[in-house]
């Protein structure tokens, strides 16, 4: 059997435990700020990717048909829409065989606001897809300017 004097040397002292707790607290204080805005950064990255996807789809639609979609949801239709928009925002008939869609499988919602993206059908911004979210990103620019 180990007597009490020898067994005492196997335990941590209160001071040693406090030092370890302080070190862990300092490390947490350094690391936590790096991860605090990771959710927002991931939403912004998703927003940028979705905007790029939709803008490319609008351009493909325009290249194929000569018209811009009348609504952003036309990009996911499985049949050619009857009409689109010309650059002035007027109705423009679409020739069915020119349409090679659907251009996206599903039109996503804005990951920041959760609402549908803003799509312009008026001159001079016909065919522009922008974020429907208000506010500024982590880089300081407004979401609707991305």
LINJO-V225849 format. One record per backbone hydrogen bond with DSSP energy under -0.5 kcal/mol. NH is the residue of the N-H (numbers start at 1). CO is the residue of the C=O. Records with the same first field share a line. If there is no record, write none. Layout:
BEGIN
NH->CO, CO
END
This chain:
BEGIN
7->3
8->4
9->6
10->7
11->8
17->13
18->14
19->15
20->16
21->17
22->18
23->19
24->20
25->21
26->22
27->23
28->24
29->25
30->26
31->27
32->28
33->29
34->31
35->31, 32
36->32
37->33
38->35
41->37
42->38
43->39
44->40
45->41
46->42
47->43
48->44
49->45
50->46
51->47
52->48
53->49
54->50
55->51
56->52
57->53
58->54
59->55
60->56
61->57
62->58
63->59
64->60
65->61
66->62
68->85
74->71
75->72
76->73
77->74
84->92
85->68
86->90
89->86
92->84
94->82
96->94
98->95
99->95, 96
103->75
104->75
108->106
110->115
114->110
118->130
120->128
123->88
125->122
127->120
128->125
130->118
131->143
137->141
140->137
143->135
145->142
146->143
END
